[in-house]
Amino acid sequence: MSQRREREGSTGTVVVRQTKTEKKLARPQLYKVMLHNDDYTTKEFVVEILQGIFGHPEVEATAIMLHIHNHGIGVAGIYPYEVAETKVGETLRAAEQAEFPLLCTLEPEELGDAP
């Protein structure tokens, strides 16, 4: 709260009025974690990544994998920046350990992108 002082009349009386300052919290910027199709990473591995790192159930993970396979790119998840960055790192490390060239990137979510 802030205070505002006003002088009233010629009596020299000071009136103190308190006004509320409203704070609006903005939603954090969200980022889409994108998986890119390639000719070497197996479909089974992509499903494992979608289940293990992104927490999708098998049926949903398979549907996302097929979308990535058919369209060349797909959204694995949408998160605040720090979480998205962590998911990208985990995915890239898992792909490297499995010797797959799976590409995983992040991009800001546009306002109209939300499901």
C-alpha positions as CSV (number, residue, x, y, z in Angstrom):
1,M,0.0,0.0,0.0
2,S,1.1,3.5,-0.6
3,Q,0.1,6.7,1.2
4,R,-0.9,9.9,-0.3
5,R,-1.1,13.2,1.7
6,E,-3.5,16.0,0.8
7,R,-4.0,19.4,2.4
8,E,-7.6,20.2,3.1
9,G,-8.8,23.7,3.3
10,S,-7.1,26.6,5.0
11,T,-7.1,24.9,8.4
12,G,-3.8,23.2,7.6
13,T,-5.3,19.8,8.2
14,V,-3.4,16.9,6.5
15,V,-5.5,13.9,5.5
16,V,-3.6,10.7,4.8
17,R,-5.3,8.3,2.4
18,Q,-4.0,4.9,1.7
19,T,-4.3,3.5,-1.8
20,K,-3.8,-0.1,-2.8
21,T,-1.2,-0.9,-5.4
22,E,-2.3,-3.9,-7.3
23,K,0.4,-6.2,-8.6
24,K,-0.5,-8.4,-11.5
25,L,1.6,-11.5,-11.9
26,A,2.3,-12.4,-15.5
27,R,2.4,-16.0,-16.5
28,P,5.9,-17.2,-17.3
29,Q,6.9,-17.5,-20.9
30,L,6.5,-21.1,-21.9
31,Y,8.7,-23.0,-24.3
32,K,8.0,-26.0,-26.6
33,V,10.5,-28.8,-26.5
34,M,10.7,-30.1,-30.1
35,L,11.9,-33.4,-31.3
36,H,13.2,-33.6,-34.9
37,N,12.9,-36.6,-37.2
38,D,16.0,-38.2,-38.6
39,D,16.9,-41.3,-40.6
40,Y,18.7,-43.2,-37.8
41,T,17.0,-42.8,-34.5
42,T,14.5,-45.7,-34.0
43,K,10.9,-45.1,-33.4
44,E,11.1,-47.3,-30.2
45,F,13.8,-45.0,-28.8
46,V,11.7,-41.9,-29.4
47,V,8.8,-43.5,-27.6
48,E,11.1,-44.4,-24.7
49,I,12.3,-40.7,-24.5
50,L,8.7,-39.5,-24.6
51,Q,7.7,-41.8,-21.8
52,G,10.8,-41.6,-19.7
53,I,11.8,-38.0,-19.9
54,F,8.5,-36.3,-20.8
55,G,6.1,-38.6,-18.8
56,H,3.7,-39.4,-21.6
57,P,1.7,-42.7,-21.4
58,E,2.6,-45.2,-24.1
59,V,-0.3,-44.5,-26.4
60,E,0.2,-40.8,-26.3
61,A,4.0,-41.2,-26.8
62,T,3.4,-43.4,-29.8
63,A,1.0,-40.8,-31.3
64,I,3.6,-38.1,-30.8
65,M,6.3,-40.2,-32.3
66,L,4.2,-40.9,-35.4
67,H,3.5,-37.2,-35.8
68,I,7.3,-36.5,-35.6
69,H,7.9,-39.3,-38.1
70,N,5.3,-38.0,-40.6
71,H,5.8,-34.3,-40.2
72,G,9.5,-34.1,-39.5
73,I,9.1,-32.3,-36.1
74,G,6.8,-32.5,-33.1
75,V,6.2,-31.1,-29.7
76,A,7.3,-33.4,-26.8
77,G,6.1,-31.0,-24.1
78,I,5.6,-27.3,-23.1
79,Y,7.3,-26.0,-20.0
80,P,8.8,-22.9,-18.4
81,Y,12.3,-22.1,-19.8
82,E,14.4,-23.8,-17.1
83,V,12.3,-27.0,-17.2
84,A,12.4,-27.1,-21.0
85,E,16.1,-26.6,-21.0
86,T,16.6,-29.5,-18.6
87,K,14.4,-31.8,-20.7
88,V,16.4,-30.9,-23.9
89,G,19.7,-31.7,-22.0
90,E,18.3,-35.0,-20.7
91,T,17.1,-36.0,-24.2
92,L,20.4,-35.1,-25.9
93,R,22.4,-37.0,-23.3
94,A,20.2,-40.1,-23.6
95,A,20.5,-39.9,-27.4
96,E,24.2,-39.6,-27.2
97,Q,24.5,-42.5,-24.9
98,A,22.4,-44.6,-27.2
99,E,24.4,-43.4,-30.2
100,F,21.5,-41.8,-31.9
101,P,21.6,-38.4,-33.6
102,L,18.2,-37.3,-32.2
103,L,17.9,-33.5,-32.3
104,C,15.9,-31.9,-29.6
105,T,15.4,-28.1,-29.5
106,L,13.2,-25.6,-27.7
107,E,11.3,-22.6,-29.0
108,P,9.1,-20.0,-27.4
109,E,5.4,-20.8,-27.4
110,E,3.3,-18.2,-29.2
111,L,0.1,-17.1,-27.6
112,G,-2.0,-18.9,-30.3
113,D,-0.1,-22.1,-29.9
114,A,-1.7,-23.3,-26.7
115,P,-3.9,-26.4,-27.1
